[in-house]
Amino acid sequence: MVRTRDKRNKNLPEHLYFDPISGYRFKLINNVRKSLGKDRSKAIAIANAYNAQMRNSETLNSLINYSVAEKSGEESLSQYLDKILVKIIKEDNPASGVKKILINDMDRAKKFFTMHPHDINIAIVTHYMEVNHKDCSNEIYNKKIGFLKKIFSWALDDGIMLSNPAQDKKRRKIPAKQRQRLTEEVYKAIYDIAPLWLKVAMSLSLQTTQARLEISRIRYRMTKPSSTKNGCVWFKEPKKIHNDIIYGEMYINRQKTIEKEESHVLIPIGQTLKTIIDNSRGDKIASPYIVHRMPIKICNKVSEQCDHITQLTPDYISKGFSKYRDKTGLCDHLDIKQRPTFHEVRALAARLFKDQGYDPQSRMAHSDAKSTKVYTKDHIRWVEVQHAEISI
């Protein structure tokens, strides 16, 4: 017949006993008894870890084998967790996938927290994390601490626990996810399978170093420069400037830095830009914008960001780029947040211009630009950049 443990030892791990004189004593596997001092929390944590490693437990229950008290009011935390689960689901109304993870986490907790709620402390929480989540990613590790914090919070609210020990558990540092730069190889692969409107957007961004918002607003033609519109002013006849044939000027107002004079950029339209603009008309769609597309449903309302049915929003350009980027399969090895976006075309262009010996800062409308020329036209100070083209 199994001997019933003394009441003062009832909620202690297996082989740990309390002695009023010497404190907590623990029996090792060689039957030697060692004193673990008079600190209850420390003794429980040490006994817990020793039993888990040295006593070859078959279940998580026996890793921290607290006896569940039979008397009313001395239940283990695991006996409350089903009730807490019901409350969490009712309060949060999680999606099916999140609910499944929550139930799995709760099952894990029920197997582990077989001790009285008042005995759970930071040492027990640390051991739980070591047993169950030691080798998971930092992000998942922190989420599991958050789970413990949530169930302890409910237990605290119900008066089952006196504190929330998960509050004090140190989270792991999550390294910043670095978005990978767009390489020429990936750019070419996306370009090859992209529809015409995306090819035009990519090409314009590459040659001008402008971002999606500015690209989406470039008009085929303007009669004169404007501080509120992006577009092209064409010469009556092409001009030869420094051995380059220039057909007109593209005026860009960089919205992000619109209050600075460097935000107004004048880009000479050479042969490469002219070819991009000419090719954009290949779909025979009448549109005032170089980057354009006829919507599938003509009845669609025009977006608040647009003033013409064929104009594309910046988000549409970004999503289209990401869609065809993923179709190439060249970025499948990267986390979705690390894959290059349309904005990286701008960064690629800056690098390629710099490699050719051109200062990309003025072209990008950065405030530290060493501009080729700053002059006033129609009361607006424009930064004229040197004519340059990228071949890729």
N, C-alpha and C positions, 0 to 999 in steps of 0.2 A: 504494500500500500504506500502510495506517495505521501510523504510528509508535507503537511500544510505549512507554508512559510509564515514566519512571524509577521504580524500586522505592519510593523515598521519597515519590513523588507518587501512587502507585497508588490509595490510598484517599481522595484529596482530591477535592473537587468539580471539575467541568469548568472549565478555564481558571485554576485555582489551582495554583501551583507552590511548592515549597520550595527556598530557596537557603540554604546553610549560613552565608553571610555576612550577607545582608540580611534573611533571614527569609522570610516568605510573600509572594509577589508574585502579582498578579491581573491578567489581561488583560481590558480593557473591550471593548465592542462596536466601538469605534473603533480597536482594536488598541493603545491606550495601556496600558502596564503600570504598576500602582500597587502600592506596598508596603503590606501590611496588618499589618506588625509581626511579632513573633515569638511571639505568643500563638496557639497552634494552634486552640483552641476558638473564639476570637473571629474568626479569619480564616475558618474554615469557615462560621460563621454568616453573616458578611457576604457571602461568595461565594455561599452558598446562596440568600440573599434576593435578591441582584442577578440571579443566573441566572433565578430564578423570575419576576422582574418584567420584566427587560430582554431575555431571550432567547426569549421566546414558546414555551416548552416545550409539547409536545403531551401529554405524560403526566406523572404525578406522579413517575415514575422519574427523569425528566430535570430535575425541579425541584431535586433534590439528587443530581446525577449522579455518585455515587461509583462508581468502578470496583470491581467485585467481584473480589477477588484470586483467581487460579486455583490458588494453592498451598493445600495442605491446612492447616487451622488458621487460614486468613485469610478465612473466609466472611463474608458480610454477615449482619446480624441477620435479614433477610427469609427467609433460607434455613433458619432455625431455627423460624420461627413456626408452621409446620404441626405440628411436633412439640409445641410449646407449646400449641397449640389442642387437640390430642388430650388432653393432660394436664389442661387446664382443664375440658373437658367431662366427663372421667372423675371429676375431683375434685368439681365443683359440681353435676353432673347437672342443668343448667338446663332450664326449660320450653321448649317449642318456640319461642315468641315470643322469649324471651330468647336462646335459642341462635341464632336467625336474626340478631339484632342483633350478637351476638358474632362470628359468621362475617363479617358485613359490616365490622365494625370491624377484624377481622384482615386481610381483603383490602386494606383501606385502608392498614394498617400495612405489609403486605408490599410494596406499591407505593412506599412512602415510605422505609422504613428499609433502603436499599440500601448503607449504609456498614457498616464493621466495628463490632461491638458496643462495642468499647472507645472508639470515637470519639463515641458518643452522650452528649451532655451537656445541661444545662438550656437552652442556646441552641438546640439541635436540637429539643428538646421544645417550646419556645416557638414555633419556626417551624412545626412540625407542627400545633400547635393553631391558628396563624394561617391556615395553608393550608386546613385541613379544618373547623374549627369556630368560626371567628371570629364569625359572625353568629347562632349558635344561642343559645338561652336559657341563663341562668346555671346552671340546674339540669342541663341536658344537657351543658354545657361541663364542669362538675365531674365528671359521670359519665364523660366521655371521658378526663379526667385519671386517674380511677380505673382505667379500662381499661389505660392505659399503665403505671400503677403495678403492675397485676396481671401483665402480660406481662414487664415488666422484673424483677419479683420472681422469676418462674419462671426467667428467664434468669440471674439472679444465683445462684439456687439450683443451677443446672446448671453454674455456673462459666463461663458465656459472657460475663457482664458483671462489672465490678468494683464497680459501685455502681448505685443506682436513682435516676436523675436526676428522675423524675416525683415523687419524694418532696418535692422542693424547689419544685415548680411551685405558684405561688399560686392558690388557688381563688377563684372569683368569689363575691361576697356574694349570698346568696339572700334577697330581701326577705320579711319575714313575710307570710304570706297572711292577709289580713283577711277574716273571714267577714262577709258583707253583712248588714245589719240587715233584719229582716222588716218590710215595709211593710204598711199597712192594705189596699192593693190586693191584694197577694199573699195575705195572711191570708184575705181574703174569697173569693178565687178557690179556695183550697184547701178552705175550709169548705164552699163550695157543692157540691163534688164528693165530699167525704169521707163515709165511712159513719158511722152514728149514733155508734158508740163513739168515733171520732176527733173528731167534732163536739163531743161531751161533754168529751173531754179538753182540746181547744183552748179551749173556753168556760170550763172551770174554771180553767185556767192563766191565761187572760186576766183573769178577775174576781178571782182570789186572788193572782196573781203567783207562784204556786208552780211548781216544776220537775216533771219527769216522775215522779220517784220518789215525791214527796209526793202528786201527783195520783193515781197508781196505787193508793195505799193509803187513800183517803178512803172511809169506810163510810157507808152511808145513815143508820145510826142507832147511837148509843151511849147508854147510860143515864147516864153521867157522863164528865167529861174524863179523859183518860188520857195519861200521859207516854210511852207506847209505841205508841199507836194514833192514827190520824187518822180523824176522823169528825164526825158532826153530833149535837148534843144539841138536841132540839126543845122549844119551849115548849108548854105545854098549850093556851094561847091566844096568838095573835099580840100583840105589844106595840108601842105607838106610841112611838118614841124619836126626839126631835128632828124631828118631822114625817115620820119614815120608819116604815113597817110592818116590824117585824123578827119573823121566824118561829122563829128559834133561833140557835144559835151553832155555827160550824164550828171545830174544834180541830185545828191542824196542828203536828206536831213535825218541824221541819226537820232532817233527818238529818245534813247536812253540818256543822251547828254545834250538834249535840245537847248538847254539854257546856256551852253558854252559856245563860243564862236567856232571851236574846232569841230562842232557837230555838223556844220555845213560843208560838205565835201563835193568838189568838182572833179570828175574823172573823165579824161579824154576818151572818146570812143574811137578806138583803132579798129583794125580789120577783124580781130578775134571777137570783140564785143559786137560789132556789126553783124558778123556771121551768126552769132548766137541769137540776136534779135530777129534777123531774117528767117532763121530756121524755126523760130517760135511760131511763125505764121503758117507753118506747114499743115496745121489742122484745119485751116480755113474758117476759124471761129472769129467772128467780129468782136473784138474786145479792146478796151483802151489800155489794158494791162499786159505787160510782156509775159508774166507768169499767169496763166489762166487755164480754165477748164470749164466746159459746159456741164452743169450738174445733171445727174441722171433723171431726177424729177424736176421738171421745169417749175412746178407749182411751189417748190420750196421757197420759203422766205429768205430774203437776203440777210446775211449776218449783220449784226450791229457794227462789226469791224470792217465791213465792206460797203461799197457804194455801187457795185455792179454785180449782176448775177454770175458773171464769169470770174470774178476776183476770188482768190483763195485766201483763207485765213492762215495766220502763222501756224496754228496748231495742225491744220490740215497738211501743210507742207512737212512739218515734223513727223507726223504719224505716217505719211506716205513714205518718207525717207526710211523710217524705222522698219516699216513693212517690207520694203524691198531689200534693206540691209539683212534682215533675218532670212529672206528667201535665198540669199547667196550662200548661207550656211557658214560663212567665214568667221562669224562671231559667236557661234553656238557654244564655244568653250568658255565664254565669259558670262558672268552673272548679268541679268538684264539691265541692272543699274550701271554696269561697267561698259556696256556697249556704246560705241560712238553715236552721237545724235547728229542732226543736221547742223547744229551749232559748230561741230568740229570741222565742217568744211571751211569755215572762217579761219580756224586755227591752222588748218593745213595750208590754206592760201597764204597766211602770214609767214609761215615757215618757208614756203617755196619762193615767195618774193624776197625774203631775207637772203636765201641761198643764192639768189641772182644778183644780190648787191643793192636791192631797193629797200628803202625804209618803209616797213608796213604800217607804222604808227599813224601817220597822217591819213593814209587811205582808210584806216579803221576808225578814224575820228576819235583817237585817243588824245587826252588833254596834254600829254607830254610829247606830242608829235613834233618832229623837226620837219616842218612843212616845206615843200618846194617853193610855194608862193602863197601869200595871203593878200587878197585884194577885195575891194568892195564893188559889188555889181547889184544894181537896183536896191541899194541901201542894206544889202546883206553881205557880211564878210564871209567869203568862201575860201576854203583851203583847196588850192589846185594841186593835185598830186601829179607826179611825173608819169608819163605814159609808160606802161609796162604790161606784158602779157605772160601768162603761164601756159606752158605746153605740158599736157599730162596724158 
